[in-house]
Amino acid sequence: MSRTLGPVFRALGDPTRRWFIEALMDGEVRLREVADMFPLSLPTVLHHLRVLEKCGLLDSRKEGPMRLYSLRAEGLQEAEVWLRRVLWSRYRPTLGSLPEDWGHLRG
C-alpha cells in the first residue's frame, strides 16, 4: 500500500472532514462559504481544510482577499483504486465478475 494512503484515510476518518469533501463536490468554494455551511468556528474550519489540503485531497488558491478551495480528484483516486481492489477481492464470490469500469484493477 502506498504511503500516501495513510494520511488520506486518517483525514477521512473524521466526519467533519468528510462533510467538507461532500460540500466541495460541486466545485470551488470560498472559505467564507465553507465556514457558513457548518456550525464551527472559523479556526476549526481552517484546521480541517488544512489537514485535507496537506494530505492531497484539497487545493486552495488566493484570489484577491479570498481563499478558494476545491477537491483534488487525484487525491481521492488512489484511495478509490485501493478500496475497489480490496472490496472486489473480498466480495468476488458474491459479486461475480469484475465490473467493466473496474477494468484497470485486473492483474
N, C-alpha and C positions, 0 to 999 in steps of 0.2 A: 504494500500500500504506500502511496506517495506521502511524503512528509507534509505536504500542504493540506491534506485532508483532516488532520488532527485539529488545527486551528479553525477550519471551516465547521467541522462538526461541533466543536466546543462553542463557537459563536452561535450556531443554530440551536444549541441546547437551551438557550434562553428564550422563553416565549415572547418577551418584548422584542427581541431581535427578529424573531420570525414574523411578528406583526409588521415590523419595518420593511422586511423583504416583501411581504404581501402589499403593503401600501405603495411600494415603488414599482410594482409590476406594470403599471400603465405608463411609465416614463419618468422623465426627470422632474424632480420636485424641489422647491425651495426649502431651506432649513426651517423657516417660519411655518410653512405649510405642514411639514412633517411634525413639528412640535405641536401645532394646533390639533393634530389628529389624535393625540394621546394625552391622557391626564398625568403628564410627567413634567418635571421642571426642565428648563432648557439645558442646564448642565447634565442632567440624566440622559436626555435625548442625545446630546453631543457625545457623551461617553459611549452609548450603544452604537451610534453611527461610526465613531472612530474604530471601535472593535470590528465592525463589519467591513470597514474600508481596509483596515490593516491586514485582515485575512484574505482580502481579494474579492469580496462579494459586492462591494460598492465602489463607485468612483465619485469624486467630488471635484467641483471646479468653482472658482470665484468669478462672478460676473458683476462688476461694479461693487456695490456694498453687500451683495447677496452671495451666499454659498448655495450651490445646486448639487443635489445628489441623484445618482442613477445606479441601477443594478449593473453588474458586470456579468453577463451571461457566461463568460468563460470561467468565472469563479465558481459557478454552480455546476458547470459541465462535468468536471472531474468527479465530483461527489455523485452526480446523477449516474454517470457511467459505472462507478463502483457499486452503487446501490442496485442498479439494474442487473449487473453481473451476479452479485450475491443473491439477490431475490430470485433470479431465474434459475441459478444452480440449486437453490433450496426448494423451490416450488415446481421445478421441471416436471416431476411425476404428475402433478396436478394440472399444470398449465399446458403441458404438451410441448409442441414445437415453439421455437423462439419466434416471437412476433417480428414481422418484416422491419419495423422501424428500429429493432434492436440488432439488426444485421451486423453492425460494426463490432459487436461483442463476440461474434463467433470466432473460435480459435483458429 
